[in-house]
Amino acid sequence: MKSGWDRLRSMGYAEVAAAALDDADTMPLDEAPLNTPGRVPRVKIIRRALHLSQEEFASRYLIPLGTLRDWEQGRTEPDQAARAYLRVIAKEPETVSRALGTRDAA
């Protein structure tokens, strides 16, 4: 029988990020106040899990680079539609990239 750690080690970074977002016991990041020290916006977690630079992520998913930076630095929050788009990216990054025709944009 596999332990939780064995299962975790067998998962890719995108799978880990998606699983964390779906975990009912995980406290949602978007409910924390913007000025909370140590707050890491969800988009940064997704981007890092995909091993993409800000420029690569913005290009691949057609998000303006300034907007992405503002989200990551906590200057602004993604609106409801953008949060939904980020969830889709977290769950199906290759499918989104393929659908946008930006698969090789990174």
Contacts in CASP RR format, 6 or more apart in sequence:
PFRMAT RR
TARGET T0000
AUTHOR 0000-0000-0000
METHOD contacts of the structure
MODEL  1
MKSGWDRLRSMGYAEVAAAALDDADTMPLDEAPLNTPGRVPRVKIIRRAL
HLSQEEFASRYLIPLGTLRDWEQGRTEPDQAARAYLRVIAKEPETVSRAL
GTRDAA
2 10 0 8 1.000
8 16 0 8 1.000
11 19 0 8 1.000
13 48 0 8 1.000
13 49 0 8 1.000
13 50 0 8 1.000
13 51 0 8 1.000
14 49 0 8 1.000
14 50 0 8 1.000
14 90 0 8 1.000
14 93 0 8 1.000
16 49 0 8 1.000
17 45 0 8 1.000
17 46 0 8 1.000
17 49 0 8 1.000
17 90 0 8 1.000
18 90 0 8 1.000
18 91 0 8 1.000
20 26 0 8 1.000
20 45 0 8 1.000
21 42 0 8 1.000
21 87 0 8 1.000
21 90 0 8 1.000
29 39 0 8 1.000
29 40 0 8 1.000
29 41 0 8 1.000
29 42 0 8 1.000
29 45 0 8 1.000
30 42 0 8 1.000
30 77 0 8 1.000
30 83 0 8 1.000
32 39 0 8 1.000
33 39 0 8 1.000
34 74 0 8 1.000
34 77 0 8 1.000
39 74 0 8 1.000
41 71 0 8 1.000
41 72 0 8 1.000
41 73 0 8 1.000
41 74 0 8 1.000
41 77 0 8 1.000
42 83 0 8 1.000
42 86 0 8 1.000
43 68 0 8 1.000
43 71 0 8 1.000
43 72 0 8 1.000
43 78 0 8 1.000
43 86 0 8 1.000
44 71 0 8 1.000
44 72 0 8 1.000
46 86 0 8 1.000
46 89 0 8 1.000
46 90 0 8 1.000
47 54 0 8 1.000
47 57 0 8 1.000
47 68 0 8 1.000
47 72 0 8 1.000
49 90 0 8 1.000
50 57 0 8 1.000
50 93 0 8 1.000
52 60 0 8 1.000
52 106 0 8 1.000
54 65 0 8 1.000
54 68 0 8 1.000
54 69 0 8 1.000
54 72 0 8 1.000
55 65 0 8 1.000
56 105 0 8 1.000
56 106 0 8 1.000
57 63 0 8 1.000
57 68 0 8 1.000
57 106 0 8 1.000
58 64 0 8 1.000
58 65 0 8 1.000
58 66 0 8 1.000
58 67 0 8 1.000
58 68 0 8 1.000
59 102 0 8 1.000
59 105 0 8 1.000
59 106 0 8 1.000
60 97 0 8 1.000
60 100 0 8 1.000
60 102 0 8 1.000
60 103 0 8 1.000
60 105 0 8 1.000
60 106 0 8 1.000
61 85 0 8 1.000
61 89 0 8 1.000
61 96 0 8 1.000
61 97 0 8 1.000
61 100 0 8 1.000
61 102 0 8 1.000
62 100 0 8 1.000
62 102 0 8 1.000
67 76 0 8 1.000
69 75 0 8 1.000
70 76 0 8 1.000
71 77 0 8 1.000
71 78 0 8 1.000
71 82 0 8 1.000
78 85 0 8 1.000
78 86 0 8 1.000
88 96 0 8 1.000
89 96 0 8 1.000
94 103 0 8 1.000
97 103 0 8 1.000
97 105 0 8 1.000
END
